[in-house]
Amino acid sequence: MRPDNIVYIGRKPTMSYVMAILSAFNNSTSDSVVIKARGRAISTAVDAAEICRNRYLSDLDTPEITIETEQLENEGETRNVSCINITLRKANKQ
Amino acid sequence: MRPDNIVYIGRKPTMSYVMAILSAFNNSTSDSVVIKARGRAISTAVDAAEICRNRYLSDLDTPEITIETEQLENEGETRNVSCINITLRKANKQ
């Protein structure tokens, strides 16, 4: 089962992922959403996170960001691909 | 004066930036190097950081990563561009 607070970034227009992130915040029971992307999609992930932060969700903490390398098997060859995980979390109101 | 521990990522091949990062670590008096990129170059920045971490510099802390939005003026129009700053820091040996 795919957790409902993960948004995987691919080749669609950035705004589709912005909508997906907003909807994940609305529908998930968690107060955080994780944006995951690989390779060329990494810049789209950063764009989507920044648009959410600046335009739609003003009550977020500073995003937590990690990078890592995954090994992909492709036609017998192993390729290293960089990945990014951006966690957007709603700030605790007190 | 440009600080000697900042590497700006552009459109060159990823390995040129890997070399620039390694050379910044060697020549700078600081024990950290900041990798900065905008827009499409963000994925190259993550690639370069990961190649340095995995292949050439084994004694680094987990990188600190921040994202932000810059406004660029272009032919009278203002465009928002996402930026990433990746800080690679040598782990303190004790």
N, CA and C atoms of all chains as a GROMACS GRO file, in nm:
protein
  564
    1MET      N    1   0.084  -0.120   0.000
    1MET     CA    2   0.000   0.000   0.000
    1MET      C    3   0.087   0.125   0.000
    2ARG      N    4   0.061   0.216  -0.089
    2ARG     CA    5   0.136   0.339  -0.095
    2ARG      C    6   0.081   0.437   0.009
    3PRO      N    7   0.166   0.485   0.098
    3PRO     CA    8   0.116   0.582   0.197
    3PRO      C    9   0.059   0.703   0.124
    4ASP      N   10  -0.048   0.760   0.180
    4ASP     CA   11  -0.117   0.867   0.108
    4ASP      C   12  -0.050   1.003   0.123
    5ASN      N   13   0.063   1.009   0.194
    5ASN     CA   14   0.127   1.141   0.202
    5ASN      C   15   0.260   1.147   0.127
    6ILE      N   16   0.274   1.062   0.023
    6ILE     CA   17   0.393   1.070  -0.062
    6ILE      C   18   0.350   1.113  -0.202
    7VAL      N   19   0.418   1.212  -0.259
    7VAL     CA   20   0.390   1.254  -0.397
    7VAL      C   21   0.516   1.228  -0.480
    8TYR      N   22   0.503   1.142  -0.582
    8TYR     CA   23   0.614   1.112  -0.670
    8TYR      C   24   0.611   1.206  -0.790
    9ILE      N   25   0.726   1.269  -0.818
    9ILE     CA   26   0.733   1.367  -0.927
    9ILE      C   27   0.782   1.297  -1.054
   10GLY      N   28   0.711   1.323  -1.165
   10GLY     CA   29   0.751   1.266  -1.294
   10GLY      C   30   0.759   1.376  -1.398
   11ARG      N   31   0.704   1.351  -1.518
   11ARG     CA   32   0.722   1.446  -1.628
   11ARG      C   33   0.601   1.531  -1.659
   12LYS      N   34   0.500   1.525  -1.572
   12LYS     CA   35   0.383   1.610  -1.596
   12LYS      C   36   0.417   1.756  -1.567
   13PRO      N   37   0.330   1.849  -1.606
   13PRO     CA   38   0.355   1.990  -1.573
   13PRO      C   39   0.360   2.010  -1.421
   14THR      N   40   0.443   2.104  -1.379
   14THR     CA   41   0.465   2.128  -1.236
   14THR      C   42   0.334   2.145  -1.158
   15MET      N   43   0.237   2.216  -1.220
   15MET     CA   44   0.114   2.246  -1.146
   15MET      C   45   0.034   2.121  -1.111
   16SER      N   46   0.046   2.012  -1.189
   16SER     CA   47  -0.025   1.889  -1.150
   16SER      C   48   0.029   1.838  -1.018
   17TYR      N   49   0.159   1.853  -0.996
   17TYR     CA   50   0.217   1.805  -0.871
   17TYR      C   51   0.183   1.899  -0.755
   18VAL      N   52   0.173   2.029  -0.785
   18VAL     CA   53   0.128   2.122  -0.682
   18VAL      C   54  -0.012   2.082  -0.634
   19MET      N   55  -0.102   2.051  -0.730
   19MET     CA   56  -0.237   2.007  -0.693
   19MET      C   57  -0.231   1.878  -0.612
   20ALA      N   58  -0.144   1.785  -0.651
   20ALA     CA   59  -0.133   1.658  -0.580
   20ALA      C   60  -0.085   1.680  -0.436
   21ILE      N   61   0.008   1.773  -0.418
   21ILE     CA   62   0.060   1.801  -0.283
   21ILE      C   63  -0.050   1.863  -0.196
   22LEU      N   64  -0.123   1.960  -0.254
   22LEU     CA   65  -0.231   2.024  -0.177
   22LEU      C   66  -0.336   1.922  -0.139
   23SER      N   67  -0.369   1.833  -0.233
   23SER     CA   68  -0.472   1.733  -0.205
   23SER      C   69  -0.421   1.631  -0.102
   24ALA      N   70  -0.292   1.598  -0.105
   24ALA     CA   71  -0.236   1.506  -0.004
   24ALA      C   72  -0.247   1.568   0.135
   25PHE      N   73  -0.221   1.698   0.145
   25PHE     CA   74  -0.234   1.766   0.275
   25PHE      C   75  -0.379   1.760   0.324
   26ASN      N   76  -0.474   1.775   0.231
   26ASN     CA   77  -0.615   1.774   0.270
   26ASN      C   78  -0.665   1.637   0.309
   27ASN      N   79  -0.620   1.532   0.236
   27ASN     CA   80  -0.680   1.401   0.254
   27ASN      C   81  -0.605   1.312   0.352
   28SER      N   82  -0.478   1.343   0.376
   28SER     CA   83  -0.400   1.254   0.462
   28SER      C   84  -0.427   1.287   0.609
   29THR      N   85  -0.408   1.186   0.694
   29THR     CA   86  -0.424   1.209   0.837
   29THR      C   87  -0.296   1.271   0.895
   30SER      N   88  -0.188   1.264   0.817
   30SER     CA   89  -0.060   1.314   0.864
   30SER      C   90  -0.051   1.465   0.838
   31ASP      N   91   0.034   1.535   0.916
   31ASP     CA   92   0.050   1.678   0.892
   31ASP      C   93   0.173   1.708   0.806
   32SER      N   94   0.223   1.602   0.737
   32SER     CA   95   0.337   1.625   0.648
   32SER      C   96   0.316   1.554   0.516
   33VAL      N   97   0.382   1.604   0.413
   33VAL     CA   98   0.378   1.541   0.280
   33VAL      C   99   0.523   1.529   0.232
   34VAL      N  100   0.558   1.412   0.178
   34VAL     CA  101   0.693   1.390   0.128
   34VAL      C  102   0.690   1.392  -0.025
   35ILE      N  103   0.773   1.476  -0.084
   35ILE     CA  104   0.784   1.487  -0.229
   35ILE      C  105   0.909   1.412  -0.270
   36LYS      N  106   0.895   1.313  -0.361
   36LYS     CA  107   1.008   1.231  -0.402
   36LYS      C  108   1.032   1.246  -0.551
   37ALA      N  109   1.159   1.260  -0.591
   37ALA     CA  110   1.190   1.273  -0.733
   37ALA      C  111   1.328   1.217  -0.761
   38ARG      N  112   1.348   1.175  -0.886
   38ARG     CA  113   1.476   1.121  -0.931
   38ARG      C  114   1.523   1.196  -1.055
   39GLY      N  115   1.656   1.205  -1.071
   39GLY     CA  116   1.714   1.256  -1.195
   39GLY      C  117   1.663   1.393  -1.234
   40ARG      N  118   1.627   1.408  -1.362
   40ARG     CA  119   1.585   1.537  -1.416
   40ARG      C  120   1.461   1.593  -1.346
   41ALA      N  121   1.381   1.506  -1.282
   41ALA     CA  122   1.257   1.552  -1.218
   41ALA      C  123   1.286   1.627  -1.088
   42ILE      N  124   1.413   1.625  -1.042
   42ILE     CA  125   1.446   1.690  -0.915
   42ILE      C  126   1.414   1.839  -0.919
   43SER      N  127   1.442   1.905  -1.032
   43SER     CA  128   1.414   2.049  -1.034
   43SER      C  129   1.264   2.076  -1.033
   44THR      N  130   1.184   1.987  -1.096
   44THR     CA  131   1.038   2.002  -1.088
   44THR      C  132   0.990   1.987  -0.944
   45ALA      N  133   1.052   1.894  -0.869
   45ALA     CA  134   1.015   1.873  -0.729
   45ALA      C  135   1.038   2.000  -0.648
   46VAL      N  136   1.155   2.064  -0.668
   46VAL     CA  137   1.186   2.187  -0.595
   46VAL      C  138   1.088   2.297  -0.636
   47ASP      N  139   1.058   2.308  -0.767
   47ASP     CA  140   0.959   2.407  -0.813
   47ASP      C  141   0.825   2.385  -0.745
   48ALA      N  142   0.777   2.260  -0.744
   48ALA     CA  143   0.645   2.231  -0.687
   48ALA      C  144   0.643   2.265  -0.538
   49ALA      N  145   0.749   2.229  -0.466
   49ALA     CA  146   0.756   2.259  -0.322
   49ALA      C  147   0.754   2.409  -0.299
   50GLU      N  148   0.830   2.483  -0.380
   50GLU     CA  149   0.837   2.628  -0.361
   50GLU      C  150   0.705   2.696  -0.394
   51ILE      N  151   0.636   2.650  -0.499
   51ILE     CA  152   0.506   2.709  -0.534
   51ILE      C  153   0.406   2.684  -0.420
   52CYS      N  154   0.406   2.561  -0.365
   52CYS     CA  155   0.316   2.532  -0.253
   52CYS      C  156   0.346   2.623  -0.135
   53ARG      N  157   0.473   2.634  -0.101
   53ARG     CA  158   0.514   2.714   0.014
   53ARG      C  159   0.480   2.862  -0.002
   54ASN      N  160   0.506   2.915  -0.122
   54ASN     CA  161   0.490   3.060  -0.139
   54ASN      C  162   0.348   3.101  -0.171
   55ARG      N  163   0.272   3.014  -0.237
   55ARG     CA  164   0.142   3.059  -0.287
   55ARG      C  165   0.024   2.999  -0.213
   56TYR      N  166   0.036   2.873  -0.167
   56TYR     CA  167  -0.083   2.804  -0.117
   56TYR      C  168  -0.078   2.766   0.030
   57LEU      N  169   0.040   2.742   0.083
   57LEU     CA  170   0.048   2.693   0.221
   57LEU      C  171   0.146   2.781   0.297
   58SER      N  172   0.091   2.874   0.373
   58SER     CA  173   0.180   2.969   0.439
   58SER      C  174   0.225   2.919   0.576
   59ASP      N  175   0.161   2.812   0.625
   59ASP     CA  176   0.188   2.769   0.763
   59ASP      C  177   0.282   2.648   0.769
   60LEU      N  178   0.384   2.647   0.680
   60LEU     CA  179   0.476   2.532   0.679
   60LEU      C  180   0.607   2.565   0.750
   61ASP      N  181   0.665   2.464   0.811
   61ASP     CA  182   0.802   2.476   0.862
   61ASP      C  183   0.900   2.481   0.745
   62THR      N  184   1.026   2.516   0.775
   62THR     CA  185   1.132   2.504   0.676
   62THR      C  186   1.138   2.359   0.629
   63PRO      N  187   1.137   2.333   0.499
   63PRO     CA  188   1.134   2.193   0.453
   63PRO      C  189   1.260   2.115   0.490
   64GLU      N  190   1.240   1.988   0.524
   64GLU     CA  191   1.356   1.900   0.546
   64GLU      C  192   1.388   1.833   0.413
   65ILE      N  193   1.514   1.838   0.372
   65ILE     CA  194   1.551   1.786   0.241
   65ILE      C  195   1.667   1.688   0.255
   66THR      N  196   1.654   1.571   0.195
   66THR     CA  197   1.765   1.479   0.192
   66THR      C  198   1.791   1.438   0.047
   67ILE      N  199   1.918   1.405   0.017
   67ILE     CA  200   1.950   1.353  -0.116
   67ILE      C  201   2.018   1.218  -0.100
   68GLU      N  202   2.002   1.133  -0.202
   68GLU     CA  203   2.064   1.002  -0.197
   68GLU      C  204   2.085   0.952  -0.339
   69THR      N  205   2.153   0.839  -0.352
   69THR     CA  206   2.178   0.780  -0.483
   69THR      C  207   2.113   0.643  -0.490
   70GLU      N  208   2.036   0.618  -0.596
   70GLU     CA  209   1.978   0.485  -0.616
   70GLU      C  210   2.045   0.420  -0.735
   71GLN      N  211   2.056   0.286  -0.730
   71GLN     CA  212   2.112   0.213  -0.844
   71GLN      C  213   1.997   0.154  -0.924
   72LEU      N  214   1.990   0.192  -1.051
   72LEU     CA  215   1.885   0.140  -1.139
   72LEU      C  216   1.945   0.040  -1.236
   73GLU      N  217   1.880  -0.076  -1.249
   73GLU     CA  218   1.922  -0.175  -1.348
   73GLU      C  219   1.853  -0.141  -1.479
   74ASN      N  220   1.929  -0.131  -1.586
   74ASN     CA  221   1.869  -0.099  -1.716
   74ASN      C  222   1.943  -0.177  -1.824
   75GLU      N  223   1.875  -0.273  -1.885
   75GLU     CA  224   1.935  -0.356  -1.991
   75GLU      C  225   2.070  -0.412  -1.947
   76GLY      N  226   2.074  -0.467  -1.827
   76GLY     CA  227   2.196  -0.530  -1.779
   76GLY      C  228   2.298  -0.434  -1.721
   77GLU      N  229   2.282  -0.302  -1.750
   77GLU     CA  230   2.376  -0.205  -1.695
   77GLU      C  231   2.320  -0.145  -1.566
   78THR      N  232   2.410  -0.112  -1.473
   78THR     CA  233   2.366  -0.045  -1.351
   78THR      C  234   2.396   0.103  -1.364
   79ARG      N  235   2.296   0.186  -1.338
   79ARG     CA  236   2.314   0.329  -1.351
   79ARG      C  237   2.286   0.392  -1.215
   80ASN      N  238   2.368   0.489  -1.176
   80ASN     CA  239   2.342   0.561  -1.051
   80ASN      C  240   2.252   0.680  -1.080
   81VAL      N  241   2.146   0.697  -1.004
   81VAL     CA  242   2.054   0.809  -1.023
   81VAL      C  243   2.040   0.882  -0.890
   82SER      N  244   2.051   1.014  -0.894
   82SER     CA  245   2.031   1.092  -0.771
   82SER      C  246   1.883   1.109  -0.742
   83CYS      N  247   1.850   1.110  -0.613
   83CYS     CA  248   1.711   1.127  -0.570
   83CYS      C  249   1.705   1.238  -0.467
   84ILE      N  250   1.588   1.299  -0.458
   84ILE     CA  251   1.566   1.400  -0.354
   84ILE      C  252   1.436   1.367  -0.281
   85ASN      N  253   1.435   1.390  -0.151
   85ASN     CA  254   1.312   1.378  -0.071
   85ASN      C  255   1.291   1.511   0.000
   86ILE      N  256   1.179   1.575  -0.028
   86ILE     CA  257   1.148   1.703   0.036
   86ILE      C  258   1.027   1.682   0.126
   87THR      N  259   1.044   1.704   0.255
   87THR     CA  260   0.933   1.688   0.349
   87THR      C  261   0.876   1.823   0.385
   88LEU      N  262   0.749   1.845   0.349
   88LEU     CA  263   0.679   1.967   0.390
   88LEU      C  264   0.595   1.934   0.512
   89ARG      N  265   0.609   2.012   0.616
   89ARG     CA  266   0.537   1.982   0.740
   89ARG      C  267   0.466   2.108   0.790
   90LYS      N  268   0.342   2.088   0.833
   90LYS     CA  269   0.268   2.204   0.887
   90LYS      C  270   0.329   2.243   1.022
   91ALA      N  271   0.349   2.373   1.039
   91ALA     CA  272   0.406   2.422   1.165
   91ALA      C  273   0.307   2.395   1.278
   92ASN      N  274   0.361   2.359   1.394
   92ASN     CA  275   0.275   2.340   1.511
   92ASN      C  276   0.224   2.473   1.561
   93LYS      N  277   0.092   2.484   1.566
   93LYS     CA  278   0.036   2.607   1.622
   93LYS      C  279   0.020   2.591   1.772
   94GLN      N  280   0.054   2.694   1.844
   94GLN     CA  281   0.046   2.682   1.991
   94GLN      C  282  -0.038   2.790   2.049
   95MET      N  283   3.409   4.038  -0.384
   95MET     CA  284   3.492   3.917  -0.390
   95MET      C  285   3.406   3.793  -0.371
   96ARG      N  286   3.423   3.697  -0.456
   96ARG     CA  287   3.348   3.572  -0.443
   96ARG      C  288   3.418   3.481  -0.341
   97PRO      N  289   3.346   3.437  -0.238
   97PRO     CA  290   3.410   3.346  -0.141
   97PRO      C  291   3.457   3.220  -0.214
   98ASP      N  292   3.570   3.168  -0.170
   98ASP     CA  293   3.629   3.056  -0.245
   98ASP      C  294   3.565   2.922  -0.211
   99ASN      N  295   3.464   2.921  -0.125
   99ASN     CA  296   3.401   2.792  -0.099
   99ASN      C  297   3.257   2.783  -0.151
  100ILE      N  298   3.226   2.862  -0.257
  100ILE     CA  299   3.096   2.850  -0.322
  100ILE      C  300   3.117   2.800  -0.465
  101VAL      N  301   3.042   2.698  -0.505
  101VAL     CA  302   3.049   2.648  -0.642
  101VAL      C  303   2.912   2.671  -0.706
  102TYR      N  304   2.910   2.751  -0.813
  102TYR     CA  305   2.784   2.778  -0.885
  102TYR      C  306   2.768   2.677  -0.998
  103ILE      N  307   2.652   2.610  -1.004
  103ILE     CA  308   2.628   2.508  -1.106
  103ILE      C  309   2.560   2.572  -1.228
  104GLY      N  310   2.612   2.539  -1.347
  104GLY     CA  311   2.552   2.588  -1.470
  104GLY      C  312   2.526   2.472  -1.565
  105ARG      N  313   2.562   2.489  -1.693
  105ARG     CA  314   2.529   2.389  -1.794
  105ARG      C  315   2.645   2.302  -1.838
  106LYS      N  316   2.758   2.313  -1.771
  106LYS     CA  317   2.872   2.226  -1.808
  106LYS      C  318   2.843   2.083  -1.766
  107PRO      N  319   2.925   1.987  -1.813
  107PRO     CA  320   2.905   1.848  -1.768
  107PRO      C  321   2.923   1.837  -1.616
  108THR      N  322   2.848   1.745  -1.556
  108THR     CA  323   2.849   1.730  -1.411
  108THR      C  324   2.990   1.715  -1.354
  109MET      N  325   3.077   1.640  -1.426
  109MET     CA  326   3.210   1.613  -1.370
  109MET      C  327   3.294   1.740  -1.355
  110SER      N  328   3.269   1.846  -1.436
  110SER     CA  329   3.345   1.970  -1.416
  110SER      C  330   3.312   2.029  -1.280
  111TYR      N  331   3.185   2.014  -1.237
  111TYR     CA  332   3.148   2.069  -1.107
  111TYR      C  333   3.200   1.982  -0.994
  112VAL      N  334   3.208   1.851  -1.018
  112VAL     CA  335   3.269   1.762  -0.918
  112VAL      C  336   3.413   1.806  -0.894
  113MET      N  337   3.487   1.830  -1.004
  113MET     CA  338   3.625   1.875  -0.991
  113MET      C  339   3.632   2.008  -0.916
  114ALA      N  340   3.540   2.101  -0.948
  114ALA     CA  341   3.539   2.232  -0.883
  114ALA      C  342   3.515   2.218  -0.733
  115ILE      N  343   3.426   2.125  -0.694
  115ILE     CA  344   3.396   2.106  -0.552
  115ILE      C  345   3.519   2.049  -0.480
  116LEU      N  346   3.581   1.948  -0.542
  116LEU     CA  347   3.700   1.888  -0.481
  116LEU      C  348   3.810   1.992  -0.465
  117SER      N  349   3.828   2.075  -0.568
  117SER     CA  350   3.933   2.176  -0.563
  117SER      C  351   3.898   2.282  -0.458
  118ALA      N  352   3.769   2.317  -0.442
  118ALA     CA  353   3.730   2.414  -0.339
  118ALA      C  354   3.763   2.359  -0.200
  119PHE      N  355   3.739   2.229  -0.179
  119PHE     CA  356   3.773   2.170  -0.049
  119PHE      C  357   3.923   2.178  -0.024
  120ASN      N  358   4.003   2.159  -0.129
  120ASN     CA  359   4.148   2.160  -0.113
  120ASN      C  360   4.204   2.299  -0.089
  121ASN      N  361   4.147   2.400  -0.160
  121ASN     CA  362   4.208   2.532  -0.158
  121ASN      C  363   4.149   2.627  -0.055
  122SER      N  364   4.027   2.596  -0.011
  122SER     CA  365   3.964   2.691   0.081
  122SER      C  366   4.012   2.667   0.223
  123THR      N  367   4.008   2.772   0.304
  123THR     CA  368   4.045   2.758   0.444
  123THR      C  369   3.928   2.700   0.524
  124SER      N  370   3.809   2.702   0.464
  124SER     CA  371   3.690   2.654   0.534
  124SER      C  372   3.677   2.502   0.519
  125ASP      N  373   3.605   2.438   0.612
  125ASP     CA  374   3.587   2.294   0.599
  125ASP      C  375   3.452   2.259   0.535
  126SER      N  376   3.392   2.360   0.468
  126SER     CA  377   3.265   2.333   0.400
  126SER      C  378   3.264   2.398   0.262
  127VAL      N  379   3.184   2.341   0.172
  127VAL     CA  380   3.166   2.397   0.038
  127VAL      C  381   3.016   2.408   0.013
  128VAL      N  382   2.973   2.522  -0.040
  128VAL     CA  383   2.832   2.543  -0.070
  128VAL      C  384   2.811   2.532  -0.221
  129ILE      N  385   2.719   2.445  -0.263
  129ILE     CA  386   2.687   2.426  -0.404
  129ILE      C  387   2.557   2.500  -0.430
  130LYS      N  388   2.558   2.593  -0.525
  130LYS     CA  389   2.437   2.673  -0.552
  130LYS      C  390   2.391   2.650  -0.695
  131ALA      N  391   2.260   2.633  -0.714
  131ALA     CA  392   2.206   2.614  -0.849
  131ALA      C  393   2.066   2.671  -0.858
  132ARG      N  394   2.027   2.706  -0.980
  132ARG     CA  395   1.893   2.758  -1.007
  132ARG      C  396   1.828   2.677  -1.118
  133GLY      N  397   1.696   2.666  -1.113
  133GLY     CA  398   1.618   2.608  -1.224
  133GLY      C  399   1.663   2.469  -1.264
  134ARG      N  400   1.679   2.446  -1.394
  134ARG     CA  401   1.713   2.313  -1.446
  134ARG      C  402   1.846   2.260  -1.394
  135ALA      N  403   1.935   2.350  -1.349
  135ALA     CA  404   2.067   2.308  -1.302
  135ALA      C  405   2.059   2.240  -1.165
  136ILE      N  406   1.940   2.245  -1.101
  136ILE     CA  407   1.928   2.189  -0.967
  136ILE      C  408   1.960   2.039  -0.966
  137SER      N  409   1.915   1.967  -1.070
  137SER     CA  410   1.943   1.823  -1.068
  137SER      C  411   2.092   1.795  -1.089
  138THR      N  412   2.160   1.879  -1.169
  138THR     CA  413   2.305   1.865  -1.183
  138THR      C  414   2.375   1.888  -1.049
  139ALA      N  415   2.324   1.984  -0.971
  139ALA     CA  416   2.383   2.013  -0.839
  139ALA      C  417   2.373   1.891  -0.748
  140VAL      N  418   2.255   1.826  -0.748
  140VAL     CA  419   2.237   1.707  -0.664
  140VAL      C  420   2.328   1.594  -0.714
  141ASP      N  421   2.337   1.576  -0.847
  141ASP     CA  422   2.427   1.475  -0.903
  141ASP      C  423   2.571   1.500  -0.857
  142ALA      N  424   2.618   1.624  -0.870
  142ALA     CA  425   2.757   1.655  -0.836
  142ALA      C  426   2.783   1.629  -0.687
  143ALA      N  427   2.688   1.671  -0.602
  143ALA     CA  428   2.704   1.650  -0.458
  143ALA      C  429   2.711   1.500  -0.427
  144GLU      N  430   2.624   1.421  -0.491
  144GLU     CA  431   2.620   1.278  -0.463
  144GLU      C  432   2.746   1.208  -0.512
  145ILE      N  433   2.796   1.248  -0.630
  145ILE     CA  434   2.920   1.187  -0.681
  145ILE      C  435   3.036   1.219  -0.586
  146CYS      N  436   3.045   1.343  -0.538
  146CYS     CA  437   3.151   1.379  -0.442
  146CYS      C  438   3.141   1.294  -0.316
  147ARG      N  439   3.019   1.285  -0.263
  147ARG     CA  440   2.998   1.213  -0.138
  147ARG      C  441   3.030   1.064  -0.151
  148ASN      N  442   2.986   1.004  -0.263
  148ASN     CA  443   2.999   0.860  -0.276
  148ASN      C  444   3.136   0.815  -0.326
  149ARG      N  445   3.199   0.899  -0.410
  149ARG     CA  446   3.319   0.850  -0.476
  149ARG      C  447   3.447   0.913  -0.424
  150TYR      N  448   3.443   1.042  -0.384
  150TYR     CA  449   3.568   1.112  -0.358
  150TYR      C  450   3.586   1.158  -0.213
  151LEU      N  451   3.477   1.186  -0.144
  151LEU     CA  452   3.489   1.243  -0.009
  151LEU      C  453   3.406   1.159   0.087
  152SER      N  454   3.472   1.069   0.157
  152SER     CA  455   3.394   0.979   0.242
  152SER      C  456   3.371   1.035   0.382
  153ASP      N  457   3.441   1.144   0.415
  153ASP     CA  458   3.434   1.194   0.553
  153ASP      C  459   3.342   1.316   0.567
  154LEU      N  460   3.228   1.314   0.495
  154LEU     CA  461   3.137   1.429   0.501
  154LEU      C  462   3.019   1.401   0.592
  155ASP      N  463   2.970   1.507   0.658
  155ASP     CA  464   2.842   1.498   0.730
  155ASP      C  465   2.727   1.486   0.630
  156THR      N  466   2.609   1.453   0.680
  156THR     CA  467   2.488   1.460   0.598
  156THR      C  468   2.473   1.603   0.545
  157PRO      N  469   2.455   1.622   0.413
  157PRO     CA  470   2.451   1.759   0.362
  157PRO      C  471   2.331   1.838   0.412
  158GLU      N  472   2.355   1.968   0.437
  158GLU     CA  473   2.244   2.058   0.472
  158GLU      C  474   2.192   2.120   0.342
  159ILE      N  475   2.061   2.110   0.321
  159ILE     CA  476   2.005   2.157   0.195
  159ILE      C  477   1.892   2.255   0.222
  160THR      N  478   1.895   2.368   0.154
  160THR     CA  479   1.784   2.462   0.162
  160THR      C  480   1.737   2.495   0.022
  161ILE      N  481   1.606   2.525   0.010
  161ILE     CA  482   1.554   2.570  -0.119
  161ILE      C  483   1.489   2.706  -0.100
  162GLU      N  484   1.488   2.786  -0.207
  162GLU     CA  485   1.427   2.918  -0.200
  162GLU      C  486   1.385   2.961  -0.340
  163THR      N  487   1.314   3.072  -0.348
  163THR     CA  488   1.269   3.123  -0.477
  163THR      C  489   1.331   3.259  -0.500
  164GLU      N  490   1.390   3.279  -0.619
  164GLU     CA  491   1.444   3.410  -0.655
  164GLU      C  492   1.359   3.470  -0.765
  165GLN      N  493   1.347   3.601  -0.765
  165GLN     CA  494   1.275   3.668  -0.874
  165GLN      C  495   1.376   3.722  -0.973
  166LEU      N  496   1.365   3.678  -1.099
  166LEU     CA  497   1.455   3.725  -1.204
  166LEU      C  498   1.379   3.819  -1.296
  167GLU      N  499   1.440   3.936  -1.326
  167GLU     CA  500   1.383   4.030  -1.423
  167GLU      C  501   1.433   3.988  -1.562
  168ASN      N  502   1.341   3.969  -1.656
  168ASN     CA  503   1.382   3.932  -1.791
  168ASN      C  504   1.291   4.002  -1.891
  169GLU      N  505   1.347   4.094  -1.968
  169GLU     CA  506   1.271   4.172  -2.067
  169GLU      C  507   1.145   4.231  -2.005
  170GLY      N  508   1.159   4.295  -1.888
  170GLY     CA  509   1.045   4.360  -1.825
  170GLY      C  510   0.954   4.267  -1.747
  171GLU      N  511   0.966   4.136  -1.770
  171GLU     CA  512   0.882   4.042  -1.696
  171GLU      C  513   0.956   3.989  -1.574
  172THR      N  514   0.882   3.959  -1.469
  172THR     CA  515   0.944   3.898  -1.351
  172THR      C  516   0.910   3.750  -1.351
  173ARG      N  517   1.015   3.669  -1.336
  173ARG     CA  518   0.997   3.526  -1.336
  173ARG      C  519   1.046   3.470  -1.203
  174ASN      N  520   0.972   3.374  -1.148
  174ASN     CA  521   1.018   3.309  -1.025
  174ASN      C  522   1.103   3.188  -1.061
  175VAL      N  523   1.220   3.177  -1.000
  175VAL     CA  524   1.308   3.064  -1.027
  175VAL      C  525   1.344   2.998  -0.894
  176SER      N  526   1.333   2.867  -0.888
  176SER     CA  527   1.371   2.796  -0.766
  176SER      C  528   1.523   2.780  -0.760
  177CYS      N  529   1.574   2.786  -0.638
  177CYS     CA  530   1.718   2.771  -0.616
  177CYS      C  531   1.741   2.666  -0.509
  178ILE      N  532   1.858   2.604  -0.514
  178ILE     CA  533   1.896   2.510  -0.410
  178ILE      C  534   2.035   2.545  -0.360
  179ASN      N  535   2.057   2.529  -0.231
  179ASN     CA  536   2.190   2.545  -0.172
  179ASN      C  537   2.222   2.416  -0.098
  180ILE      N  538   2.329   2.350  -0.140
  180ILE     CA  539   2.370   2.226  -0.075
  180ILE      C  540   2.503   2.252  -0.006
  181THR      N  541   2.506   2.236   0.126
  181THR     CA  542   2.631   2.258   0.200
  181THR      C  543   2.693   2.123   0.235
  182LEU      N  544   2.812   2.099   0.180
  182LEU     CA  545   2.889   1.979   0.216
  182LEU      C  546   2.991   2.020   0.322
  183ARG      N  547   2.994   1.947   0.431
  183ARG     CA  548   3.083   1.984   0.541
  183ARG      C  549   3.161   1.861   0.585
  184LYS      N  550   3.291   1.880   0.608
  184LYS     CA  551   3.372   1.769   0.658
  184LYS      C  552   3.333   1.735   0.800
  185ALA      N  553   3.316   1.609   0.828
  185ALA     CA  554   3.279   1.567   0.962
  185ALA      C  555   3.392   1.600   1.059
  186ASN      N  556   3.356   1.642   1.179
  186ASN     CA  557   3.458   1.668   1.281
  186ASN      C  558   3.517   1.537   1.329
  187LYS      N  559   3.648   1.527   1.316
  187LYS     CA  560   3.712   1.407   1.370
  187LYS      C  561   3.752   1.435   1.515
  188GLN      N  562   3.730   1.336   1.598
  188GLN     CA  563   3.761   1.359   1.740
  188GLN      C  564   3.856   1.255   1.793
   0.00000   0.00000   0.00000
